[in-house]
Amino acid sequence: MARSILIKDTTREEREKIVRQSLYGDCGTECEFCSGCDVRGGGRVESIYQPYIDGLKEIAEINAEYNAPFIR
């Protein structure tokens, strides 16, 4: 059974690890010097997911906001 990644079920350290592992697994490289997200206008990955790490927004909310301009 998958473990919850919701803010209420994780610590800040766990959220940092979740973001780091998810991103490295997505493109296969570390994000430092990547700028792949900059290409889509999202900025550095750290800044995109910082609200999740800080416990302010869930990942689903951040992803929805980031993708909104690209969805018709």
mmJSON file of the N, C-alpha and C atoms, coordinates in Angstrom:
{"data_MODEL":{"atom_site":{
"group_PDB":["ATOM","ATOM","ATOM","ATOM","ATOM","ATOM","ATOM","ATOM","ATOM","ATOM","ATOM","ATOM","ATOM","ATOM","ATOM","ATOM","ATOM","ATOM","ATOM","ATOM","ATOM","ATOM","ATOM","ATOM","ATOM","ATOM","ATOM","ATOM","ATOM","ATOM","ATOM","ATOM","ATOM","ATOM","ATOM","ATOM","ATOM","ATOM","ATOM","ATOM","ATOM","ATOM","ATOM","ATOM","ATOM","ATOM","ATOM","ATOM","ATOM","ATOM","ATOM","ATOM","ATOM","ATOM","ATOM","ATOM","ATOM","ATOM","ATOM","ATOM","ATOM","ATOM","ATOM","ATOM","ATOM","ATOM","ATOM","ATOM","ATOM","ATOM","ATOM","ATOM","ATOM","ATOM","ATOM","ATOM","ATOM","ATOM","ATOM","ATOM","ATOM","ATOM","ATOM","ATOM","ATOM","ATOM","ATOM","ATOM","ATOM","ATOM","ATOM","ATOM","ATOM","ATOM","ATOM","ATOM","ATOM","ATOM","ATOM","ATOM","ATOM","ATOM","ATOM","ATOM","ATOM","ATOM","ATOM","ATOM","ATOM","ATOM","ATOM","ATOM","ATOM","ATOM","ATOM","ATOM","ATOM","ATOM","ATOM","ATOM","ATOM","ATOM","ATOM","ATOM","ATOM","ATOM","ATOM","ATOM","ATOM","ATOM","ATOM","ATOM","ATOM","ATOM","ATOM","ATOM","ATOM","ATOM","ATOM","ATOM","ATOM","ATOM","ATOM","ATOM","ATOM","ATOM","ATOM","ATOM","ATOM","ATOM","ATOM","ATOM","ATOM","ATOM","ATOM","ATOM","ATOM","ATOM","ATOM","ATOM","ATOM","ATOM","ATOM","ATOM","ATOM","ATOM","ATOM","ATOM","ATOM","ATOM","ATOM","ATOM","ATOM","ATOM","ATOM","ATOM","ATOM","ATOM","ATOM","ATOM","ATOM","ATOM","ATOM","ATOM","ATOM","ATOM","ATOM","ATOM","ATOM","ATOM","ATOM","ATOM","ATOM","ATOM","ATOM","ATOM","ATOM","ATOM","ATOM","ATOM","ATOM","ATOM","ATOM","ATOM","ATOM","ATOM","ATOM","ATOM","ATOM","ATOM","ATOM","ATOM","ATOM","ATOM","ATOM","ATOM"],
"id":[1,2,3,4,5,6,7,8,9,10,11,12,13,14,15,16,17,18,19,20,21,22,23,24,25,26,27,28,29,30,31,32,33,34,35,36,37,38,39,40,41,42,43,44,45,46,47,48,49,50,51,52,53,54,55,56,57,58,59,60,61,62,63,64,65,66,67,68,69,70,71,72,73,74,75,76,77,78,79,80,81,82,83,84,85,86,87,88,89,90,91,92,93,94,95,96,97,98,99,100,101,102,103,104,105,106,107,108,109,110,111,112,113,114,115,116,117,118,119,120,121,122,123,124,125,126,127,128,129,130,131,132,133,134,135,136,137,138,139,140,141,142,143,144,145,146,147,148,149,150,151,152,153,154,155,156,157,158,159,160,161,162,163,164,165,166,167,168,169,170,171,172,173,174,175,176,177,178,179,180,181,182,183,184,185,186,187,188,189,190,191,192,193,194,195,196,197,198,199,200,201,202,203,204,205,206,207,208,209,210,211,212,213,214,215,216],
"type_symbol":["N","C","C","N","C","C","N","C","C","N","C","C","N","C","C","N","C","C","N","C","C","N","C","C","N","C","C","N","C","C","N","C","C","N","C","C","N","C","C","N","C","C","N","C","C","N","C","C","N","C","C","N","C","C","N","C","C","N","C","C","N","C","C","N","C","C","N","C","C","N","C","C","N","C","C","N","C","C","N","C","C","N","C","C","N","C","C","N","C","C","N","C","C","N","C","C","N","C","C","N","C","C","N","C","C","N","C","C","N","C","C","N","C","C","N","C","C","N","C","C","N","C","C","N","C","C","N","C","C","N","C","C","N","C","C","N","C","C","N","C","C","N","C","C","N","C","C","N","C","C","N","C","C","N","C","C","N","C","C","N","C","C","N","C","C","N","C","C","N","C","C","N","C","C","N","C","C","N","C","C","N","C","C","N","C","C","N","C","C","N","C","C","N","C","C","N","C","C","N","C","C","N","C","C","N","C","C","N","C","C","N","C","C","N","C","C"],
"label_atom_id":["N","CA","C","N","CA","C","N","CA","C","N","CA","C","N","CA","C","N","CA","C","N","CA","C","N","CA","C","N","CA","C","N","CA","C","N","CA","C","N","CA","C","N","CA","C","N","CA","C","N","CA","C","N","CA","C","N","CA","C","N","CA","C","N","CA","C","N","CA","C","N","CA","C","N","CA","C","N","CA","C","N","CA","C","N","CA","C","N","CA","C","N","CA","C","N","CA","C","N","CA","C","N","CA","C","N","CA","C","N","CA","C","N","CA","C","N","CA","C","N","CA","C","N","CA","C","N","CA","C","N","CA","C","N","CA","C","N","CA","C","N","CA","C","N","CA","C","N","CA","C","N","CA","C","N","CA","C","N","CA","C","N","CA","C","N","CA","C","N","CA","C","N","CA","C","N","CA","C","N","CA","C","N","CA","C","N","CA","C","N","CA","C","N","CA","C","N","CA","C","N","CA","C","N","CA","C","N","CA","C","N","CA","C","N","CA","C","N","CA","C","N","CA","C","N","CA","C","N","CA","C","N","CA","C","N","CA","C","N","CA","C","N","CA","C","N","CA","C","N","CA","C"],
"label_alt_id":[null,null,null,null,null,null,null,null,null,null,null,null,null,null,null,null,null,null,null,null,null,null,null,null,null,null,null,null,null,null,null,null,null,null,null,null,null,null,null,null,null,null,null,null,null,null,null,null,null,null,null,null,null,null,null,null,null,null,null,null,null,null,null,null,null,null,null,null,null,null,null,null,null,null,null,null,null,null,null,null,null,null,null,null,null,null,null,null,null,null,null,null,null,null,null,null,null,null,null,null,null,null,null,null,null,null,null,null,null,null,null,null,null,null,null,null,null,null,null,null,null,null,null,null,null,null,null,null,null,null,null,null,null,null,null,null,null,null,null,null,null,null,null,null,null,null,null,null,null,null,null,null,null,null,null,null,null,null,null,null,null,null,null,null,null,null,null,null,null,null,null,null,null,null,null,null,null,null,null,null,null,null,null,null,null,null,null,null,null,null,null,null,null,null,null,null,null,null,null,null,null,null,null,null,null,null,null,null,null,null,null,null,null,null,null,null],
"label_comp_id":["MET","MET","MET","ALA","ALA","ALA","ARG","ARG","ARG","SER","SER","SER","ILE","ILE","ILE","LEU","LEU","LEU","ILE","ILE","ILE","LYS","LYS","LYS","ASP","ASP","ASP","THR","THR","THR","THR","THR","THR","ARG","ARG","ARG","GLU","GLU","GLU","GLU","GLU","GLU","ARG","ARG","ARG","GLU","GLU","GLU","LYS","LYS","LYS","ILE","ILE","ILE","VAL","VAL","VAL","ARG","ARG","ARG","GLN","GLN","GLN","SER","SER","SER","LEU","LEU","LEU","TYR","TYR","TYR","GLY","GLY","GLY","ASP","ASP","ASP","CYS","CYS","CYS","GLY","GLY","GLY","THR","THR","THR","GLU","GLU","GLU","CYS","CYS","CYS","GLU","GLU","GLU","PHE","PHE","PHE","CYS","CYS","CYS","SER","SER","SER","GLY","GLY","GLY","CYS","CYS","CYS","ASP","ASP","ASP","VAL","VAL","VAL","ARG","ARG","ARG","GLY","GLY","GLY","GLY","GLY","GLY","GLY","GLY","GLY","ARG","ARG","ARG","VAL","VAL","VAL","GLU","GLU","GLU","SER","SER","SER","ILE","ILE","ILE","TYR","TYR","TYR","GLN","GLN","GLN","PRO","PRO","PRO","TYR","TYR","TYR","ILE","ILE","ILE","ASP","ASP","ASP","GLY","GLY","GLY","LEU","LEU","LEU","LYS","LYS","LYS","GLU","GLU","GLU","ILE","ILE","ILE","ALA","ALA","ALA","GLU","GLU","GLU","ILE","ILE","ILE","ASN","ASN","ASN","ALA","ALA","ALA","GLU","GLU","GLU","TYR","TYR","TYR","ASN","ASN","ASN","ALA","ALA","ALA","PRO","PRO","PRO","PHE","PHE","PHE","ILE","ILE","ILE","ARG","ARG","ARG"],
"label_asym_id":["A","A","A","A","A","A","A","A","A","A","A","A","A","A","A","A","A","A","A","A","A","A","A","A","A","A","A","A","A","A","A","A","A","A","A","A","A","A","A","A","A","A","A","A","A","A","A","A","A","A","A","A","A","A","A","A","A","A","A","A","A","A","A","A","A","A","A","A","A","A","A","A","A","A","A","A","A","A","A","A","A","A","A","A","A","A","A","A","A","A","A","A","A","A","A","A","A","A","A","A","A","A","A","A","A","A","A","A","A","A","A","A","A","A","A","A","A","A","A","A","A","A","A","A","A","A","A","A","A","A","A","A","A","A","A","A","A","A","A","A","A","A","A","A","A","A","A","A","A","A","A","A","A","A","A","A","A","A","A","A","A","A","A","A","A","A","A","A","A","A","A","A","A","A","A","A","A","A","A","A","A","A","A","A","A","A","A","A","A","A","A","A","A","A","A","A","A","A","A","A","A","A","A","A","A","A","A","A","A","A","A","A","A","A","A","A"],
"label_entity_id":["1","1","1","1","1","1","1","1","1","1","1","1","1","1","1","1","1","1","1","1","1","1","1","1","1","1","1","1","1","1","1","1","1","1","1","1","1","1","1","1","1","1","1","1","1","1","1","1","1","1","1","1","1","1","1","1","1","1","1","1","1","1","1","1","1","1","1","1","1","1","1","1","1","1","1","1","1","1","1","1","1","1","1","1","1","1","1","1","1","1","1","1","1","1","1","1","1","1","1","1","1","1","1","1","1","1","1","1","1","1","1","1","1","1","1","1","1","1","1","1","1","1","1","1","1","1","1","1","1","1","1","1","1","1","1","1","1","1","1","1","1","1","1","1","1","1","1","1","1","1","1","1","1","1","1","1","1","1","1","1","1","1","1","1","1","1","1","1","1","1","1","1","1","1","1","1","1","1","1","1","1","1","1","1","1","1","1","1","1","1","1","1","1","1","1","1","1","1","1","1","1","1","1","1","1","1","1","1","1","1","1","1","1","1","1","1"],
"label_seq_id":[1,1,1,2,2,2,3,3,3,4,4,4,5,5,5,6,6,6,7,7,7,8,8,8,9,9,9,10,10,10,11,11,11,12,12,12,13,13,13,14,14,14,15,15,15,16,16,16,17,17,17,18,18,18,19,19,19,20,20,20,21,21,21,22,22,22,23,23,23,24,24,24,25,25,25,26,26,26,27,27,27,28,28,28,29,29,29,30,30,30,31,31,31,32,32,32,33,33,33,34,34,34,35,35,35,36,36,36,37,37,37,38,38,38,39,39,39,40,40,40,41,41,41,42,42,42,43,43,43,44,44,44,45,45,45,46,46,46,47,47,47,48,48,48,49,49,49,50,50,50,51,51,51,52,52,52,53,53,53,54,54,54,55,55,55,56,56,56,57,57,57,58,58,58,59,59,59,60,60,60,61,61,61,62,62,62,63,63,63,64,64,64,65,65,65,66,66,66,67,67,67,68,68,68,69,69,69,70,70,70,71,71,71,72,72,72],
"pdbx_PDB_ins_code":[null,null,null,null,null,null,null,null,null,null,null,null,null,null,null,null,null,null,null,null,null,null,null,null,null,null,null,null,null,null,null,null,null,null,null,null,null,null,null,null,null,null,null,null,null,null,null,null,null,null,null,null,null,null,null,null,null,null,null,null,null,null,null,null,null,null,null,null,null,null,null,null,null,null,null,null,null,null,null,null,null,null,null,null,null,null,null,null,null,null,null,null,null,null,null,null,null,null,null,null,null,null,null,null,null,null,null,null,null,null,null,null,null,null,null,null,null,null,null,null,null,null,null,null,null,null,null,null,null,null,null,null,null,null,null,null,null,null,null,null,null,null,null,null,null,null,null,null,null,null,null,null,null,null,null,null,null,null,null,null,null,null,null,null,null,null,null,null,null,null,null,null,null,null,null,null,null,null,null,null,null,null,null,null,null,null,null,null,null,null,null,null,null,null,null,null,null,null,null,null,null,null,null,null,null,null,null,null,null,null,null,null,null,null,null,null],
"Cartn_x":[0.846,0.0,0.887,0.563,1.354,1.165,2.236,2.222,1.704,0.961,0.395,1.494,1.348,2.285,1.613,0.431,-0.267,0.514,0.377,1.088,0.783,-0.476,-0.871,-0.214,0.262,0.843,2.363,2.99,4.436,5.1,6.386,7.191,7.85,8.399,9.1,10.229,10.985,12.089,11.587,10.474,9.895,9.44,8.844,8.403,9.587,10.681,11.886,12.36,12.356,12.788,11.828,10.528,9.523,9.738,9.944,10.155,11.445,12.507,13.808,13.737,13.172,13.083,12.162,11.08,10.133,10.753,11.463,12.043,13.198,14.036,15.165,14.677,13.609,13.059,12.345,11.869,11.103,11.96,13.106,13.92,15.26,15.573,16.792,18.043,17.913,19.073,18.744,19.769,19.541,19.135,18.393,17.843,18.864,19.919,20.904,21.442,21.394,21.855,20.988,19.836,19.002,18.263,17.483,16.637,15.513,15.235,14.134,12.8,12.584,11.338,11.346,12.522,12.611,12.113,12.323,11.905,10.4,9.655,8.186,7.718,8.636,8.258,7.932,8.259,7.91,8.948,10.145,11.2,11.911,12.809,13.57,12.639,12.92,12.081,11.955,13.044,12.983,11.906,11.793,10.794,9.385,9.243,7.918,7.315,8.091,7.574,7.867,8.424,8.71,7.448,6.298,5.089,4.684,4.935,4.654,5.626,6.884,7.895,7.586,7.139,6.812,5.476,4.718,3.434,2.287,2.404,1.381,0.415,0.895,0.071,0.426,-0.602,-0.374,0.246,0.932,1.548,0.501,-0.664,-1.712,-2.112,-2.175,-2.513,-1.437,-0.195,0.927,0.948,0.79,0.788,-0.362,-1.534,-2.69,-2.434,-1.879,-1.57,-0.51,0.493,1.583,1.093,0.198,-0.297,-1.476,-2.132,-3.332,-3.162,-2.072,-1.946,-1.823,-1.5,-1.274,-2.484,-3.537,-4.731,-5.854,-6.49,-7.615,-8.918],
"Cartn_y":[-1.179,0.0,1.236,2.198,3.427,4.294,4.924,5.808,7.173,7.827,9.138,10.191,11.094,12.205,13.531,13.449,14.658,15.366,16.676,17.476,16.988,16.689,16.273,14.955,14.18,12.877,12.839,13.983,14.013,15.125,14.939,15.991,16.8,17.936,18.756,17.96,17.219,16.428,15.367,14.751,13.745,14.396,15.591,16.29,16.671,17.107,17.408,16.164,15.04,13.78,13.344,13.502,13.14,13.938,15.23,16.088,15.693,15.543,15.196,13.868,12.84,11.525,11.537,12.256,12.321,12.991,14.054,14.793,14.044,13.429,12.69,11.507,10.886,9.737,10.122,11.359,11.803,11.955,12.624,12.847,12.117,11.528,10.739,11.515,12.814,13.616,14.464,14.948,15.874,17.212,17.987,19.239,20.368,20.266,21.327,21.522,22.735,23.133,22.578,22.016,21.396,22.438,23.291,24.328,23.765,22.481,21.89,22.527,22.863,23.514,24.973,25.585,26.957,27.05,25.997,25.99,26.177,25.589,25.713,26.942,27.748,28.985,28.822,27.693,27.448,27.893,28.167,28.54,27.319,27.547,26.457,25.529,24.265,23.26,23.53,23.933,24.193,25.215,26.244,27.275,26.799,25.943,25.442,24.63,23.747,22.861,23.332,24.508,25.034,25.172,25.608,25.667,24.308,23.234,21.887,21.561,21.795,21.522,22.317,23.563,24.421,24.088,23.16,22.752,23.684,24.46,25.437,24.953,24.147,23.636,22.186,21.419,20.025,19.959,18.868,18.682,18.79,18.215,18.257,19.698,20.555,21.96,22.657,22.408,23.027,22.556,21.259,20.717,21.296,21.43,21.98,23.432,24.222,25.622,25.721,24.875,24.899,24.517,23.528,23.03,23.805,24.619,25.339,26.102,26.826,27.561,26.652,25.401,24.483,23.603,23.719,22.9,23.757,23.223,23.964,23.458],
"Cartn_z":[0.0,0.0,0.0,-0.835,-0.942,0.303,0.674,1.838,1.417,2.275,1.992,1.893,0.925,0.784,1.149,1.73,2.149,3.248,3.287,4.282,5.692,5.972,7.328,7.754,6.776,7.074,6.965,6.744,6.533,7.328,7.571,8.177,7.06,7.401,6.414,5.755,6.551,6.021,5.044,5.372,4.471,3.166,3.258,2.049,1.168,1.768,0.987,0.24,0.927,0.322,-0.786,-0.564,-1.564,-2.844,-2.708,-3.88,-4.589,-3.842,-4.428,-5.171,-4.564,-5.195,-6.406,-6.321,-7.436,-8.647,-8.43,-9.547,-10.178,-9.388,-9.949,-10.754,-10.293,-10.994,-12.278,-12.356,-13.512,-14.754,-14.617,-15.811,-15.743,-14.607,-14.504,-14.162,-13.947,-13.575,-12.369,-11.717,-10.614,-11.193,-10.426,-10.935,-10.997,-10.258,-10.27,-11.684,-12.163,-13.492,-14.62,-14.335,-15.355,-16.189,-15.559,-16.157,-17.016,-16.936,-17.686,-17.352,-16.101,-15.716,-16.147,-16.241,-16.727,-18.159,-18.941,-20.339,-20.435,-19.521,-19.523,-18.777,-18.276,-17.602,-16.141,-15.561,-14.173,-13.18,-13.613,-12.687,-12.149,-11.236,-10.635,-9.864,-9.903,-9.254,-7.756,-7.14,-5.7,-5.383,-6.202,-5.932,-6.262,-7.253,-7.619,-6.47,-5.872,-4.833,-3.413,-3.255,-1.917,-1.05,-1.609,-0.781,-0.203,-0.94,-0.414,0.707,0.47,1.499,2.762,2.598,3.74,4.379,3.778,4.35,4.02,2.938,2.584,1.505,0.567,-0.535,-0.798,-1.162,-1.53,-2.93,-3.227,-4.537,-5.645,-5.439,-6.464,-6.786,-5.783,-6.019,-6.846,-6.495,-7.204,-8.651,-8.871,-10.228,-11.054,-10.452,-11.166,-11.562,-10.661,-10.973,-12.068,-11.984,-12.964,-14.358,-14.437,-15.719,-16.289,-15.488,-15.916,-17.23,-17.443,-18.709,-19.941,-19.741,-20.855,-21.168,-20.348,-20.511,-21.096,-22.108,-22.719,-22.212],
"occupancy":[1.0,1.0,1.0,1.0,1.0,1.0,1.0,1.0,1.0,1.0,1.0,1.0,1.0,1.0,1.0,1.0,1.0,1.0,1.0,1.0,1.0,1.0,1.0,1.0,1.0,1.0,1.0,1.0,1.0,1.0,1.0,1.0,1.0,1.0,1.0,1.0,1.0,1.0,1.0,1.0,1.0,1.0,1.0,1.0,1.0,1.0,1.0,1.0,1.0,1.0,1.0,1.0,1.0,1.0,1.0,1.0,1.0,1.0,1.0,1.0,1.0,1.0,1.0,1.0,1.0,1.0,1.0,1.0,1.0,1.0,1.0,1.0,1.0,1.0,1.0,1.0,1.0,1.0,1.0,1.0,1.0,1.0,1.0,1.0,1.0,1.0,1.0,1.0,1.0,1.0,1.0,1.0,1.0,1.0,1.0,1.0,1.0,1.0,1.0,1.0,1.0,1.0,1.0,1.0,1.0,1.0,1.0,1.0,1.0,1.0,1.0,1.0,1.0,1.0,1.0,1.0,1.0,1.0,1.0,1.0,1.0,1.0,1.0,1.0,1.0,1.0,1.0,1.0,1.0,1.0,1.0,1.0,1.0,1.0,1.0,1.0,1.0,1.0,1.0,1.0,1.0,1.0,1.0,1.0,1.0,1.0,1.0,1.0,1.0,1.0,1.0,1.0,1.0,1.0,1.0,1.0,1.0,1.0,1.0,1.0,1.0,1.0,1.0,1.0,1.0,1.0,1.0,1.0,1.0,1.0,1.0,1.0,1.0,1.0,1.0,1.0,1.0,1.0,1.0,1.0,1.0,1.0,1.0,1.0,1.0,1.0,1.0,1.0,1.0,1.0,1.0,1.0,1.0,1.0,1.0,1.0,1.0,1.0,1.0,1.0,1.0,1.0,1.0,1.0,1.0,1.0,1.0,1.0,1.0,1.0,1.0,1.0,1.0,1.0,1.0,1.0],
"B_iso_or_equiv":[0.0,0.0,0.0,0.0,0.0,0.0,0.0,0.0,0.0,0.0,0.0,0.0,0.0,0.0,0.0,0.0,0.0,0.0,0.0,0.0,0.0,0.0,0.0,0.0,0.0,0.0,0.0,0.0,0.0,0.0,0.0,0.0,0.0,0.0,0.0,0.0,0.0,0.0,0.0,0.0,0.0,0.0,0.0,0.0,0.0,0.0,0.0,0.0,0.0,0.0,0.0,0.0,0.0,0.0,0.0,0.0,0.0,0.0,0.0,0.0,0.0,0.0,0.0,0.0,0.0,0.0,0.0,0.0,0.0,0.0,0.0,0.0,0.0,0.0,0.0,0.0,0.0,0.0,0.0,0.0,0.0,0.0,0.0,0.0,0.0,0.0,0.0,0.0,0.0,0.0,0.0,0.0,0.0,0.0,0.0,0.0,0.0,0.0,0.0,0.0,0.0,0.0,0.0,0.0,0.0,0.0,0.0,0.0,0.0,0.0,0.0,0.0,0.0,0.0,0.0,0.0,0.0,0.0,0.0,0.0,0.0,0.0,0.0,0.0,0.0,0.0,0.0,0.0,0.0,0.0,0.0,0.0,0.0,0.0,0.0,0.0,0.0,0.0,0.0,0.0,0.0,0.0,0.0,0.0,0.0,0.0,0.0,0.0,0.0,0.0,0.0,0.0,0.0,0.0,0.0,0.0,0.0,0.0,0.0,0.0,0.0,0.0,0.0,0.0,0.0,0.0,0.0,0.0,0.0,0.0,0.0,0.0,0.0,0.0,0.0,0.0,0.0,0.0,0.0,0.0,0.0,0.0,0.0,0.0,0.0,0.0,0.0,0.0,0.0,0.0,0.0,0.0,0.0,0.0,0.0,0.0,0.0,0.0,0.0,0.0,0.0,0.0,0.0,0.0,0.0,0.0,0.0,0.0,0.0,0.0,0.0,0.0,0.0,0.0,0.0,0.0],
"pdbx_formal_charge":[null,null,null,null,null,null,null,null,null,null,null,null,null,null,null,null,null,null,null,null,null,null,null,null,null,null,null,null,null,null,null,null,null,null,null,null,null,null,null,null,null,null,null,null,null,null,null,null,null,null,null,null,null,null,null,null,null,null,null,null,null,null,null,null,null,null,null,null,null,null,null,null,null,null,null,null,null,null,null,null,null,null,null,null,null,null,null,null,null,null,null,null,null,null,null,null,null,null,null,null,null,null,null,null,null,null,null,null,null,null,null,null,null,null,null,null,null,null,null,null,null,null,null,null,null,null,null,null,null,null,null,null,null,null,null,null,null,null,null,null,null,null,null,null,null,null,null,null,null,null,null,null,null,null,null,null,null,null,null,null,null,null,null,null,null,null,null,null,null,null,null,null,null,null,null,null,null,null,null,null,null,null,null,null,null,null,null,null,null,null,null,null,null,null,null,null,null,null,null,null,null,null,null,null,null,null,null,null,null,null,null,null,null,null,null,null],
"auth_seq_id":[1,1,1,2,2,2,3,3,3,4,4,4,5,5,5,6,6,6,7,7,7,8,8,8,9,9,9,10,10,10,11,11,11,12,12,12,13,13,13,14,14,14,15,15,15,16,16,16,17,17,17,18,18,18,19,19,19,20,20,20,21,21,21,22,22,22,23,23,23,24,24,24,25,25,25,26,26,26,27,27,27,28,28,28,29,29,29,30,30,30,31,31,31,32,32,32,33,33,33,34,34,34,35,35,35,36,36,36,37,37,37,38,38,38,39,39,39,40,40,40,41,41,41,42,42,42,43,43,43,44,44,44,45,45,45,46,46,46,47,47,47,48,48,48,49,49,49,50,50,50,51,51,51,52,52,52,53,53,53,54,54,54,55,55,55,56,56,56,57,57,57,58,58,58,59,59,59,60,60,60,61,61,61,62,62,62,63,63,63,64,64,64,65,65,65,66,66,66,67,67,67,68,68,68,69,69,69,70,70,70,71,71,71,72,72,72],
"auth_comp_id":["MET","MET","MET","ALA","ALA","ALA","ARG","ARG","ARG","SER","SER","SER","ILE","ILE","ILE","LEU","LEU","LEU","ILE","ILE","ILE","LYS","LYS","LYS","ASP","ASP","ASP","THR","THR","THR","THR","THR","THR","ARG","ARG","ARG","GLU","GLU","GLU","GLU","GLU","GLU","ARG","ARG","ARG","GLU","GLU","GLU","LYS","LYS","LYS","ILE","ILE","ILE","VAL","VAL","VAL","ARG","ARG","ARG","GLN","GLN","GLN","SER","SER","SER","LEU","LEU","LEU","TYR","TYR","TYR","GLY","GLY","GLY","ASP","ASP","ASP","CYS","CYS","CYS","GLY","GLY","GLY","THR","THR","THR","GLU","GLU","GLU","CYS","CYS","CYS","GLU","GLU","GLU","PHE","PHE","PHE","CYS","CYS","CYS","SER","SER","SER","GLY","GLY","GLY","CYS","CYS","CYS","ASP","ASP","ASP","VAL","VAL","VAL","ARG","ARG","ARG","GLY","GLY","GLY","GLY","GLY","GLY","GLY","GLY","GLY","ARG","ARG","ARG","VAL","VAL","VAL","GLU","GLU","GLU","SER","SER","SER","ILE","ILE","ILE","TYR","TYR","TYR","GLN","GLN","GLN","PRO","PRO","PRO","TYR","TYR","TYR","ILE","ILE","ILE","ASP","ASP","ASP","GLY","GLY","GLY","LEU","LEU","LEU","LYS","LYS","LYS","GLU","GLU","GLU","ILE","ILE","ILE","ALA","ALA","ALA","GLU","GLU","GLU","ILE","ILE","ILE","ASN","ASN","ASN","ALA","ALA","ALA","GLU","GLU","GLU","TYR","TYR","TYR","ASN","ASN","ASN","ALA","ALA","ALA","PRO","PRO","PRO","PHE","PHE","PHE","ILE","ILE","ILE","ARG","ARG","ARG"],
"auth_asym_id":["A","A","A","A","A","A","A","A","A","A","A","A","A","A","A","A","A","A","A","A","A","A","A","A","A","A","A","A","A","A","A","A","A","A","A","A","A","A","A","A","A","A","A","A","A","A","A","A","A","A","A","A","A","A","A","A","A","A","A","A","A","A","A","A","A","A","A","A","A","A","A","A","A","A","A","A","A","A","A","A","A","A","A","A","A","A","A","A","A","A","A","A","A","A","A","A","A","A","A","A","A","A","A","A","A","A","A","A","A","A","A","A","A","A","A","A","A","A","A","A","A","A","A","A","A","A","A","A","A","A","A","A","A","A","A","A","A","A","A","A","A","A","A","A","A","A","A","A","A","A","A","A","A","A","A","A","A","A","A","A","A","A","A","A","A","A","A","A","A","A","A","A","A","A","A","A","A","A","A","A","A","A","A","A","A","A","A","A","A","A","A","A","A","A","A","A","A","A","A","A","A","A","A","A","A","A","A","A","A","A","A","A","A","A","A","A"],
"auth_atom_id":["N","CA","C","N","CA","C","N","CA","C","N","CA","C","N","CA","C","N","CA","C","N","CA","C","N","CA","C","N","CA","C","N","CA","C","N","CA","C","N","CA","C","N","CA","C","N","CA","C","N","CA","C","N","CA","C","N","CA","C","N","CA","C","N","CA","C","N","CA","C","N","CA","C","N","CA","C","N","CA","C","N","CA","C","N","CA","C","N","CA","C","N","CA","C","N","CA","C","N","CA","C","N","CA","C","N","CA","C","N","CA","C","N","CA","C","N","CA","C","N","CA","C","N","CA","C","N","CA","C","N","CA","C","N","CA","C","N","CA","C","N","CA","C","N","CA","C","N","CA","C","N","CA","C","N","CA","C","N","CA","C","N","CA","C","N","CA","C","N","CA","C","N","CA","C","N","CA","C","N","CA","C","N","CA","C","N","CA","C","N","CA","C","N","CA","C","N","CA","C","N","CA","C","N","CA","C","N","CA","C","N","CA","C","N","CA","C","N","CA","C","N","CA","C","N","CA","C","N","CA","C","N","CA","C","N","CA","C","N","CA","C","N","CA","C","N","CA","C","N","CA","C"],
"pdbx_PDB_model_num":[1,1,1,1,1,1,1,1,1,1,1,1,1,1,1,1,1,1,1,1,1,1,1,1,1,1,1,1,1,1,1,1,1,1,1,1,1,1,1,1,1,1,1,1,1,1,1,1,1,1,1,1,1,1,1,1,1,1,1,1,1,1,1,1,1,1,1,1,1,1,1,1,1,1,1,1,1,1,1,1,1,1,1,1,1,1,1,1,1,1,1,1,1,1,1,1,1,1,1,1,1,1,1,1,1,1,1,1,1,1,1,1,1,1,1,1,1,1,1,1,1,1,1,1,1,1,1,1,1,1,1,1,1,1,1,1,1,1,1,1,1,1,1,1,1,1,1,1,1,1,1,1,1,1,1,1,1,1,1,1,1,1,1,1,1,1,1,1,1,1,1,1,1,1,1,1,1,1,1,1,1,1,1,1,1,1,1,1,1,1,1,1,1,1,1,1,1,1,1,1,1,1,1,1,1,1,1,1,1,1,1,1,1,1,1,1]
}}}
